[in-house]
Amino acid sequence: MPKSKVRKKGDPAAPRTLSSTSVSATKALAPSPTWYPVVMAAILVIGLAYLVAYYLASDKLAFMQHLGAWNFAVGFGILVVGLVMAVRWR
């Protein structure tokens, strides 16, 4: 049976250098600013409020009458922006 090669251990006193991938990963995991969750929550509430307003008062608001079923796209689009922000929140 052949014997595997023994790896030489590096000098423990030698300084280690960081690779470029570990530096970019550390930078990517930086915490979000304090205003980020406030804006995220506001966008989610605005999207929900838009959909509720469409259901309750679409016949009274002229711009919602003109959009018709596209109001769903507007409301869910705003919600998707808020959800994307929620996924990126650290």
PLY file of the C-alpha trace (Angstrom):
ply
format ascii 1.0
element vertex 90
property float x
property float y
property float z
element edge 89
property int vertex1
property int vertex2
end_header
0.00 0.00 0.00
1.54 3.36 -1.00
2.05 5.88 1.76
0.51 9.35 1.36
2.74 12.38 1.35
2.97 14.29 4.60
2.26 17.97 4.26
4.62 20.42 5.79
3.05 22.75 8.28
3.71 26.45 7.77
5.56 28.60 10.23
3.01 29.55 12.93
4.82 32.82 13.56
4.47 33.94 9.93
1.66 36.46 9.32
-1.21 35.18 7.25
-2.57 37.17 4.33
-6.26 37.42 3.57
-7.38 36.27 0.18
-9.50 38.57 -1.95
-12.56 36.33 -1.57
-12.56 36.53 2.22
-12.24 40.32 2.13
-15.15 40.71 -0.28
-17.25 38.26 1.74
-16.61 40.26 4.89
-17.55 43.47 3.14
-20.74 41.90 1.74
-21.86 40.81 5.20
-21.65 44.26 6.73
-24.73 45.17 8.77
-27.42 47.31 7.21
-27.72 50.97 8.23
-30.25 51.85 10.92
-32.66 53.50 8.47
-32.91 50.38 6.29
-35.54 48.41 8.28
-37.63 51.56 8.71
-37.72 52.16 4.95
-38.35 48.46 4.31
-41.31 48.39 6.70
-42.69 51.62 5.23
-42.56 50.22 1.69
-44.32 47.03 2.79
-47.06 49.03 4.52
-47.46 51.32 1.50
-47.89 48.31 -0.80
-50.46 46.77 1.51
-52.29 50.07 1.92
-52.42 50.51 -1.86
-54.06 47.12 -2.32
-56.53 47.76 0.51
-57.39 51.16 -0.98
-57.96 49.52 -4.35
-60.38 47.02 -2.86
-62.27 49.55 -0.76
-62.29 52.75 -2.83
-61.35 51.93 -6.41
-64.64 53.31 -7.71
-64.04 56.65 -5.93
-60.44 57.24 -7.00
-60.13 58.26 -10.65
-56.55 57.11 -11.23
-57.41 53.64 -9.91
-60.36 53.40 -12.28
-58.09 54.16 -15.23
-55.52 51.54 -14.21
-58.10 48.81 -13.79
-56.51 45.43 -13.03
-53.02 46.97 -13.25
-53.59 48.14 -9.69
-52.66 44.60 -8.62
-49.35 44.91 -10.46
-48.66 48.26 -8.78
-49.52 47.00 -5.29
-47.68 43.71 -5.59
-44.74 45.45 -7.26
-44.37 47.71 -4.23
-44.62 44.65 -1.96
-41.94 42.82 -3.97
-39.58 45.77 -3.53
-40.15 45.56 0.22
-39.59 41.80 0.22
-36.34 42.14 -1.74
-35.20 44.65 0.83
-36.17 42.21 3.60
-34.06 39.48 2.04
-31.02 41.76 1.83
-31.42 43.10 5.38
-28.54 42.14 7.71
0 1
1 2
2 3
3 4
4 5
5 6
6 7
7 8
8 9
9 10
10 11
11 12
12 13
13 14
14 15
15 16
16 17
17 18
18 19
19 20
20 21
21 22
22 23
23 24
24 25
25 26
26 27
27 28
28 29
29 30
30 31
31 32
32 33
33 34
34 35
35 36
36 37
37 38
38 39
39 40
40 41
41 42
42 43
43 44
44 45
45 46
46 47
47 48
48 49
49 50
50 51
51 52
52 53
53 54
54 55
55 56
56 57
57 58
58 59
59 60
60 61
61 62
62 63
63 64
64 65
65 66
66 67
67 68
68 69
69 70
70 71
71 72
72 73
73 74
74 75
75 76
76 77
77 78
78 79
79 80
80 81
81 82
82 83
83 84
84 85
85 86
86 87
87 88
88 89
